Amino acid sequence: MDKPNDESVKMVLTVTLNPAIDRTILADGFRVNAVNRGQPVLAAAGGKGINVSRAVFRLGGNTEALSVLGGETGKLALKLLRDEGIRIRYVAIEGETRTCYGIIDRKLGTETILNESGPLVLDGEREKFLKLFENSVSRGGWVVISGSTARGFGDEIYYDLISIANEKGAHTVLDATATYLTRGVEAVPYLVKLNMEELASLVHGNVDNVDDMMGEMERLILKGINMVVVTRAEKGALAMTRDRLLSIKPPEVAAVNTWGSGDCVVAGILVGLIEGNSIDEALKYGVAAGTANTLSYGAGFINNRDVSEILQGVTSARVL
């Protein structure tokens, strides 16, 4: 096995298998079964992995996104990413990259997300992506595998990707739902990031209190996973490693958007770890980044000034 170099160890490689153009629309007084008028405020390339790359990039980290892109929407996503300065390598597909919508009603304080299902990826396109992925992963680097997948990748795809990355000596991060989460966990990633709903679905039960959460997080650690992070919206996050359980809480902020906040938590944690911070400090930095994301529209459009200011108010306490 090749020795890791400084650049590979500092790299955050992200995987987005169902990218999108994310359009944020303000529609105050939004009504169901009615004609609504909205004000578009942002169009950006998205998908959870791409959101992580954007946040890592804006925090000053080194990142590259891997994805599949097709049609005119795919061309627009590629242009927008390059305009931002975010590096991307991709497999061209016949299907059309999807569009997703975030409808924000400031009057009612609601945020409605409408996601298209995405294109069908052909067998040959899937194999091309697997080859691209295998050639991109480096020993000692970080690989974030997150979000949904386009049709055609199959339920085993995250298990396969994590297995490839683990075999090459990379640190893998999983942030997914449904079968992708269940099967991905079986491949034993280094870090699993979940929200409360995802944790409940993984264990097919309720996790209404901290004791329940602790028990389920410990089961994941016993599988060989090094770190489990459960985000809890404005309550912050619980994080468990093999020797500690931490509760990290952010200060109150005037939130306008939650789209992509979990992705920013992941980005902040990884940037913190890569910069040599302790696990405790990296987790606080991740929660600060996730909280900073709520201050502006879109996913991952954070800035260091907001993160640094919020970080001063983030608290961390050992539960165990």
N, C-alpha and C positions, 0 to 999 in steps of 0.2 A: 504493500500500500504506500502511495506517495506521501511524503511529509507535507503538512499544511504550510502554506506561506502566509505572510502577514496580510496580504490582500484578501485571500480566501477566508481567513479567520474573521476578518472585519466585514465581509460581504453578507448582506441579507438578500437572499434569492426568494422571490415570491412566485406562487403559482395561482393563476386565475383561469379556471376552465370554463367559466361562463361570464366573460366580460360584458360590459354594457356602456352605453352612453347614459349617464345619470343626469336627469333633468329635474331641477328644483323649481317648483312653482309656488308662488304665494297666492292663495285663494281664500281670502277672509270671508267668513260666513258660508263656508263650503256646505253644500246640501246634497244629499243622496236623492236620486230620481228628480233632478232639476238641472237646468242649464247653469253652469258656473263659469265665471270669467276669472282668469288667472293671469298673474304677472310673472313671466319667466325671469329668474334671477341668476341661474347658473346652469351651464351644460359642461360636463366633464367626463372623461373616461373613468369608468369605475368597475366594480367587482371587488370583493374583499381583499384579495391579494394585491391588486393595484392600489387600493386605498392604503394598505400597509406600506407599499413602496413609496407612495406620495408622502406619507407621514415621516418615514425614515429619511427620505431626501430632504424634507423641510426641517428636520432636526439636525441635519448636517451629516447623516450617515451615508454609507455606500450601499447601493441597492440596484438590483436589476429584476425586472418583471418578466416572467414567462407566461405566454398565453396563446390563445387561438383567436384569429380575427378573420372576419369575412364580410363581403359586400360593402356598400357605401358607408354603412354605420361603422364597420371595422376600419375603413380608411379614415373616417373622422376621428375615431378613438386613437389611432396611431398618430395622427397629426397633433391632436391635443396633448398627448403624452410627450411627444417630442418638443412641442412648444414649451411645456413645463420643465424640460430638461431631464425627464425620467427615462432611463434606458429600458428598452424592451426588446426581447426576441420572441418571435411568434411563428406559429404554423398557419399558413393561409388555408382557409377552409371554404367550401362551396356555399355553406349556409350564411345567412345574414346575422351579424352580431345584433344582440337585442338592445332595446331601449327600456329604461326603468324611470319611474317618476316618483318624486317626493312632493306631496301636496301639503303645504304648511298653511294652517289656518291660525293666524295670530289672534284673532278675536276669540276663538273657542279654545285656543291653546292645544290644538291637535296636530298630529303629523301622520299622514296617511301615505303608505308606501305601496306602489303598484309595480310589480316586477313581471316583465315578460318571461316566458319559460325558456326562451333561447333556441338556438338552431340545433339541427341534427348533425353530429360529427360522424363522418364515415370511418370505417375500419382503418383505411390507409392513413387518414389524417390522425387518428388516435395513435397509431404506431409511430408516425413521424414525431408526435409530441413526446412520446416516451423516449425516443432516441435523443431529442433535443434536451430533455430533462436530464437524462443520464450523462450526457456530455457536459452539462452545465454545473452539476453538483461537485463541490470540492470538499475534501477532508477538512474538518475544523470550521467550515462555514455554517451559516444558519439558513434553513429552508422553511419558509412559511407556506403551508398548504391550507387553504381556507375557502369558505364559501360553497356555493352550489356548483354543479357541473352541467354542461350542455348535454343534451341527450346523445347517447352513443358511447359515452365513456364507461358506463357500467358501474355497478355498485362497488366493485373491488378496486377502483382506480386509486383511491387514497391509500388503501392498504399497500398497493403495489408501489406507489411513489415513496411512501415512508420507508418501505423495505429497501428500496434502491438506495435512498439517501443514507439510511442507517448503515447499510453494507459499505458505503463509501466513506463512512466516518464523519458525516455531517450531523449537526444538531437540528432535529426536526420539530416544528411547531404545528399543531393541528387546531383549527378553529372551524368546525363544521357542524352539520345537523343530521338528524335521521340516520339512515344506513351508513352514510359517509362517515359520520362520527363513530358509530358502533364498530364498523370494520376498521377504521383508522386507528382507534384505540388498541385494537388487537395487534397491530404492528408495532406497538410500544414507541410512540414518539417521545422526544425529550420533554416537551412541554405541551400541555393541553389547556386551551383557554375556552371557557364556556360561560354562558349566562345562566340565569336561574332556570329558564324554560328548557334549555338544552341539557342541563344536568338532570332535571326531572325526567325528560324523555329518555335519557341514557339509562337511567335506573328503573324506568317504568313505575315511578312512584312519586310521592310528595317529598319535597325538601323545604318544608315551611319554616324550619328553625335551624339555628347554627349547628345544633347537635346532629341533626339529620345530614346536613351538608358535610360536616366533618367526617361522618362515617363513610359517606359515598366518596369523598375525596381521598380518604385513606385507602379505600379499595383500589382506586386508580394508582396510587403510589405503590401499593403492594404488587401491582402488575409489572413494575419496573420503570414507570414514568417518573421522571425526576421532579417535575413541578406541575401543579394543577392550580390554575387561577380561575376563580369564579367571579365575574363582574356582577354587581348588584345595583346598577344605575346610580342614582345620587347617593346611595349608601357606600359606594366605593367598591372594594373587592376583598375577597378572602383568598389567600394564597397558601398552599401547603407544599412543603418539600419533605425530604426524608427526616429532617430534624427539627422542623418548626411549622407552626401555623400562625400566619399573620393576618391582621385586619387592617386594611389601608383605607382611610377615609379622606375624601377631598373637602375643600371648603365649599360653601354655597356660592353659586354663580347664577347670573341671569341667562339661563340657557335659551337658545332659539332653535336648536337643531340637535338631534341625537344620531343622525345617519352617519355611520362610520366611527362612532366613538370607541367601540370595542376593538376595531382595527388599530386605532391610535394607541390604545392600551398596549397591544402587542408590540407595535413599533417602538414605543417608549421603553418598554422592558428590555427589548433587544439592544437598542442603542445604549441604554444604561449599562447592560452587561458587557457589551463590546468595548465600551469606554473604560472598563475595569472597575465599575462601582460594585459594591456589595449587593447581594440579592435584595436585602431590605431597601436599599437606596434605589435600585433599578425598578423595583415594584412601585415605589412612591413616584418615580419619574413617569412610569407607565400610566398610573392613575392621573397624574397631572396632565399628561398628553391627552388622555381620553376626555378629561374635563374641559381642556382648552378647545377641543373639537366642538363642544356644544355652543361656543360663543359666535360661530359664524356658519353660514350655510355651506352645504356640500360635505363630502367625506374626506377627511384628511388635510383640510386646508388650515393647518395650525401654524403658529409661528413661535419662535423661541422666546420672545418677550412674554407672551401670555403663559406659556408653559412654566417659565422661570418664576413668574409672579404667583401662579397658582401653587407651584411646588412649595412655596414658603408656608402655605396653609394646609398642606397634606400631612396627616398624622398616621403613624404606624405603631401598632401595639401587638405584642406577642400574645396569642391566645393560649398557646402551648409552647 
